[in-house]
Amino acid sequence: MSVSYSNIFANIPNRLPEELFETVLKTDHVRIERIVSRNHSTKADHWYDQDWDEWVLLLQGEAKLRYKNCLEDIVLNPGDYLLIPAHTLHRVEWTDRKIDTIWLAIHMTDKVTTDC
């Protein structure tokens, strides 16, 4: 296995008409992804419905997530993280207008358990 080195905040394009999704690492059961959002949101009629659990950490910027069956939206700031269980309908309502919103997302095909 070769050593891999990069910087999560580097190599962000100047033009970003759509969200940028980049796989950082992938195994049979885990995919780690960098997502860069620049004042982006999920299309109005679309809800993400994934077959896997997703853990996200907001590294920079700000974002608001909405779950379809939840009364309250979740505003994420740098350092905030959450687990989105498989088949939880969700969407991004908005991301920061002033600075790129950078996420670290970990997609897991094995069932996840948490302490809470």
Helices and strands as residue ranges (DSSP letters): E 20-26, E 30-37, E 53-60, E 63-67, E 74-76, E 81-84, E 90-95, E 101-108
